[in-house]
């Protein structure tokens, strides 16, 4: 039988390679979900390689077995659980509305905290670096029947599982997820505040429309017809409300005004024509200077 200490070194090498590959993913370009998917694949392959080594070689003593299932396997499994959870968060996250996104992330945050509270004993064991229960937690065949009811995967793979390596991995993953969620919530909250500040600047900006209202409505319809704002996807009534806020003006019934514009016998785009002439005149005068 091969010396397992050399296998432990090989396991550590595999884990270090995984760390390097995951760091390279973060540095490289790509969509966030694509990066997470690749990370899940890398972690999955690393777990398969570790399993092959453990099942085929075996352990020389209990100390090595405890070290593997308490330290080495959770390093990889926790990353697998982490990236799987991040992918789920990314793909189920509401689009657009920042408030909805914040609510979804906070619900997830609350769920993780509940999990850690439910498993506070093992969480405290992990955080404190305790060792007194290692022989019970991290040796195969030392099953906790109550824990097995929650984690039946142990029955499926008894040669590569102990009663607590799975939950240890979940605890580590959830601790990292709390950090991830904290950053995401902070960034969203910052963007929400920034958007609010920008809107406040628009509301406080002292700009008053000094041309006839029909001129602004003409401009409004022209911009919408060209798809110049949000590629034409914004409802024109909503766009008119924005114009009213920006220019401190009440545009009234824009649909009726548009009907009157269409009835003009000549100069149906009077304001736009004058706008064009004024700009050309300004350019000509600038050239002369």
C-alpha positions in Angstrom: 0.0 0.0 0.0 1.3 3.4 -0.9 2.3 5.8 1.9 -0.7 8.0 2.4 1.5 10.9 3.5 2.5 11.3 -0.1 -1.2 11.1 -1.0 -1.9 13.9 1.4 0.7 16.0 -0.3 -0.9 15.2 -3.6 -4.3 16.2 -2.2 -2.8 19.5 -1.0 -1.3 20.0 -4.5 -4.7 19.4 -6.1 -6.3 22.0 -3.8 -3.6 24.6 -4.5 -4.1 24.1 -8.2 -7.9 24.6 -7.7 -7.2 27.8 -5.8 -5.0 29.1 -8.7 -7.6 28.2 -11.3 -10.3 29.9 -9.4 -8.2 33.1 -9.0 -7.5 33.0 -12.7 -11.3 32.9 -13.4 -11.8 36.1 -11.4 -9.0 37.9 -13.2 -10.2 36.8 -16.7 -13.0 38.4 -18.7 -16.5 36.9 -18.9 -20.1 37.0 -17.8 -20.6 36.4 -14.0 -22.8 33.3 -14.5 -20.3 31.8 -16.9 -17.4 32.3 -14.4 -19.5 30.7 -11.6 -20.4 27.7 -13.9 -16.7 27.2 -14.6 -15.9 27.4 -10.9 -18.5 24.7 -10.1 -17.0 22.5 -12.8 -13.5 23.0 -11.5 -14.5 22.2 -7.9 -16.5 19.1 -9.0 -13.5 17.7 -10.9 -11.2 18.4 -7.9 -13.6 16.4 -5.6 -13.7 13.5 -8.1 -9.9 13.4 -8.1 -9.7 13.5 -4.3 -12.2 10.7 -4.0 -10.3 8.5 -6.4 -7.1 8.9 -4.3 -8.9 8.3 -1.0 -10.9 5.2 -2.2 -8.0 3.6 -4.0 -5.2 4.3 -1.5 -6.9 4.4 1.8 -5.6 5.8 5.1 -2.6 4.7 7.1 -4.0 5.9 10.4 -6.9 7.8 12.0 -4.9 11.0 12.3 -4.5 11.2 8.5 -8.2 10.3 8.0 -9.3 13.1 10.4 -7.0 15.6 8.7 -8.4 14.8 5.3 -12.1 14.9 6.3 -11.8 17.8 8.6 -9.5 20.0 6.6 -8.8 18.9 3.0 -12.2 17.7 1.7 -14.1 20.7 3.2 -11.7 23.1 1.5 -13.0 21.9 -1.8 -16.5 20.9 -0.9 -17.2 24.3 0.7 -16.1 26.0 -2.5 -18.4 23.7 -4.6 -21.4 24.5 -2.3 -20.4 28.2 -2.3 -20.3 28.6 -6.1 -23.4 26.5 -6.6 -25.3 28.8 -4.2 -23.8 31.9 -5.9 -25.0 30.6 -9.3 -28.5 30.1 -7.9 -28.5 33.6 -6.5 -27.3 35.0 -9.8 -29.9 33.2 -11.9 -32.9 33.8 -9.6 -32.1 37.4 -8.9 -34.9 39.8 -10.0 -33.8 42.0 -12.9 -33.9 45.8 -12.9 -35.6 46.9 -9.7 -32.9 47.4 -7.1 -35.4 47.2 -4.2 -36.6 43.7 -5.3 -33.0 42.6 -5.7 -32.2 43.8 -2.1 -35.2 41.9 -0.7 -34.2 38.7 -2.5 -30.6 38.9 -1.2 -31.7 39.8 2.3 -34.1 36.7 2.3 -31.1 34.6 1.3 -29.0 36.2 4.0 -31.7 35.5 6.6 -31.9 31.8 5.5 -28.2 31.3 5.8 -28.1 32.8 9.3 -31.0 30.5 10.3 -29.0 27.5 9.0 -25.9 28.5 11.0 -28.2 29.0 14.1 -29.7 25.6 13.6 -26.2 24.1 13.4 -24.6 26.4 16.0 -22.8 23.6 17.8 -20.8 22.5 14.8 -20.5 26.1 13.7 -18.9 26.9 17.1 -16.8 23.8 16.8 -15.5 25.0 13.5 -14.9 28.6 14.6 -13.1 27.6 17.8 -10.8 25.1 16.2 -11.8 22.4 18.6 -10.4 18.9 18.3 -12.0 16.9 21.2 -14.8 15.4 19.0 -12.7 14.9 15.9 -12.7 11.1 16.3 -16.5 11.1 16.4 -17.0 13.7 13.6 -14.3 12.9 11.1 -13.8 9.2 11.0 -15.9 7.0 8.7 -18.4 4.7 10.4 -18.9 7.0 13.4 -22.4 8.0 12.4 -24.7 10.3 14.3 -28.1 8.9 13.5 -29.9 12.2 14.0 -27.4 13.9 11.7 -27.8 11.1 9.2 -31.5 11.8 9.0 -30.7 15.4 7.8 -27.7 14.3 5.5 -28.6 10.9 3.9 -25.8 11.4 1.4 -23.5 9.7 3.9 -25.3 6.4 3.2 -24.7 6.9 -0.5 -20.9 7.2 -0.2 -19.7 5.7 3.1 -16.1 5.4 1.7 -15.8 9.1 1.1 -18.0 10.6 3.8 -18.1 11.0 7.6 -20.9 12.2 9.8 -19.7 15.8 9.9 -17.5 16.6 6.9 -20.5 17.5 4.8 -22.0 19.9 7.4 -18.5 21.3 8.1 -18.3 22.1 4.4 -21.8 23.7 4.4 -20.9 25.8 7.4 -17.7 27.1 5.7 -19.6 27.8 2.5 -22.4 29.6 4.3 -19.9 31.8 6.2 -18.4 32.8 2.8 -21.8 33.3 1.3 -22.7 35.8 4.1 -19.6 37.7 3.1 -20.5 37.6 -0.5 -24.1 38.7 0.2 -22.9 41.5 2.4 -20.8 42.9 -0.4 -23.7 42.5 -3.0 -26.1 44.2 -0.6 -23.7 47.0 0.1 -23.1 47.6 -3.7 -26.8 47.6 -4.4 -27.6 49.9 -1.5 -24.8 52.3 -2.8 -26.3 52.2 -6.3 -29.8 52.8 -4.9 -28.5 55.8 -3.0 -26.6 57.1 -6.0 -29.7 56.8 -8.2 -31.7 58.7 -5.5 -29.1 61.4 -5.3 -29.1 61.7 -9.1 -32.9 62.0 -9.2 -32.7 64.6 -6.5 -30.2 66.6 -8.6 -32.7 66.4 -11.5 -35.5 67.6 -9.3 -33.5 70.4 -7.8 -32.0 71.6 -11.1 -33.4 75.0 -11.8 -34.4 74.6 -15.5 -37.7 76.1 -16.8 -39.0 75.5 -20.4 -39.4 79.0 -21.9 -40.8 78.0 -25.3 -44.4 77.1 -25.9 -45.5 73.8 -24.5 -46.3 72.5 -27.9 -42.7 72.9 -28.9 -41.6 70.6 -26.1 -44.3 68.1 -27.1 -43.0 68.2 -30.6 -39.5 67.5 -29.4 -40.8 64.7 -27.1 -42.6 62.9 -30.0 -39.6 63.3 -32.3 -37.2 61.7 -29.7 -39.6 58.9 -29.1 -40.2 58.3 -32.9 -36.4 58.0 -33.4 -36.0 55.7 -30.4 -33.4 58.1 -29.0 -34.4 57.4 -25.3 -34.2 53.8 -24.0 -34.4 52.7 -27.7 -38.0 53.8 -27.8 -39.1 51.3 -25.1 -40.3 53.9 -22.6 -44.0 54.7 -22.7 -44.4 58.2 -24.1 -46.7 59.2 -21.2 -44.0 58.2 -18.7 -41.4 60.1 -20.8 -43.6 63.2 -20.8 -43.8 63.1 -17.0 -40.0 63.0 -16.8 -39.8 66.1 -19.2 -42.3 67.8 -16.9 -40.1 67.2 -13.9 -36.9 68.3 -15.6 -38.3 71.5 -17.2 -40.9 72.4 -14.5 -43.8 72.5 -16.9 -47.2 70.9 -17.2 -47.6 69.5 -20.7 -51.3 68.7 -20.3 -52.9 66.2 -22.8 -49.9 65.3 -25.1 -52.1 63.0 -27.2 -54.5 65.9 -28.1 -51.5 68.2 -28.7 -50.1 65.6 -31.2 -53.4 65.5 -33.0 -53.3 69.2 -33.4 -49.7 69.0 -34.8 -50.9 66.5 -37.4 -53.6 69.0 -38.6 -51.1 71.7 -39.3 -51.4 72.6 -43.0 -47.7 73.7 -43.2 -44.7 73.6 -40.9 -45.9 70.4 -39.2 -42.5 70.3 -37.4 -42.1 74.0 -36.8 -40.1 73.8 -33.6 -37.8 71.1 -35.0 -37.2 73.1 -38.2 -36.4 76.2 -36.1 -34.1 74.1 -33.9 -32.2 72.9 -36.9 -31.9 76.4 -38.4 -30.7 77.8 -35.1 -28.0 75.1 -34.7 -26.7 75.6 -38.3 -26.6 79.4 -37.8 -24.6 78.9 -34.6 -22.1 76.6 -36.5 -21.8 79.1 -39.3 -21.1 82.0 -36.9 -18.5 79.9 -35.1 -16.8 79.1 -38.4 -16.6 82.8 -39.2 -14.9 83.6 -35.9 
